[in-house]
């Protein structure tokens, strides 16, 4: 480097102190210090000051390698032969030194973190160590990965102590998704922990924000099935508080798509269980919940909740689904179309005959409230989504009534209100209420003449619309006639040639 060139905030040339550093480290290191302390009356600080003096010389000479070796050895000696407070004091001082290089700071943090591996480390000492590590790495981009990991470990201790809000705020301050060198599975685990904490705190706004940090591409890989199941179990808890049946059905559909196949060989299941034992504790709990998820039970719950879901517009459904992790198979925004897709699912036909009967009824054109009442009562006693849930059972009967009103609207242009109420098995007032709610959601078009007691399902058309429909009909007929004449002429020519 040329004389006078600016380097690391210094006008000095880069110097090589490797030889002096090696000689000093051979004399004073974590191994020899024990011998030196026993053979002389000098305190530990005496030997640390010699290392620090050489570190300062190397640092001002911009010798990064030598500075890193010396700074790391200072922390190591203090860790092995001194107290935790002495180690942290020297680490803090070295991190703040003038012109301290980023690589050296990284080595210091990693060496301090070695103290966490000490056997028999007291809980209070571990907490203090994590707090100081969190402080040392705060706001430094080159140690953001270490900062995130130490913050997560400190948050786990807060959770164990019951300080959920403190743990949640601590984790939320760390932007996990922006740390490029953090492993993908570790990122997902951190976001799932934050999501779980927000649900425990019943912080709806935070749940909505965190749910958008994971998408289908992140959770759609083969090695993240367990994490994906954990995510949708958490989202089910969130949506169940809102009683959003349609989005809950989509969550159960995701669990059905990703749950272990009950038909897989026993050897494969045993191998998966053996693999789970070798995973970190965080992933073991996800794997256990994943293995406990039953594929056909998830499908059954999905179908029942899809049936329970009220008629909603596409925009309302999209607005209600905060999370962005739904796969294309579960990205349904039309309840009627989805019920048809579920009815045609081969697993429904083979494994869930009761659900197939239910879907067939809702996809048919028959009035079902009265005829299907015994099956609904039985489901209310046996199905886990309805047992002990009187409000859901009431909603089930409401869907039966809405289905019957939709069928009546297909076959009647107008009908007396009392006659319609008798057809759908409801009182006149209840029938009128259902019609008004369905008109509000734009499920059907209807007008009620309360004076005459008549419900009109056919929209009144103006003369312009009638003329346009007639014109389109005439054009269609004329086109068919032209096509017929062309085909007849073609046949005549073919026969004439023969």
Buried (B, 14 or more C-beta within 10 A) or exposed (E): EEEEEEBBEBEBEEEEBEEBBEEBBEEBBBEBBEEBBEEEEEEBEEBBEBBBEBBBBBBBBBBBBBBBBBBBBBBBBBBBBBEBEBBBBBBBEBBEBEBBBEEBBBBBBEBBBEBBEBEEEEEEBBBBBBBBBBBBBEEBEEBBBBBBBBBBBBBBBBBEEEBBEBBBBBBBEBEBBEBEEBEEBBBBBBBBBBBBBBBBBEBBEBBEBBBEBBEBEBBBEEEBBBBBBBBBBBBBBBBBEEEBBBBBBBBBBBBBBBBBEEEEEEEEBEEBEEEBEEBEEBBBBBBEEBBEBBBBBBBBBBBBBBBBBBBBEEEBBEEEBBBEBBBEEBEBBBBEEBBEEBBEBEBBEEBBEBBBEBBBBBBEEEBBBEEBEEBBEEBBEEBEBBEEBEEBBEBBBBBBBBBBBBBBBEEBEBBBBEEBBEBBBBEBEBBBBBBEBBBEEEBBEBBBEEEEBBBBBEEEEEEEEEEEEEEEEEEEEEEEEEEEEEEEEEEEEEEEEE
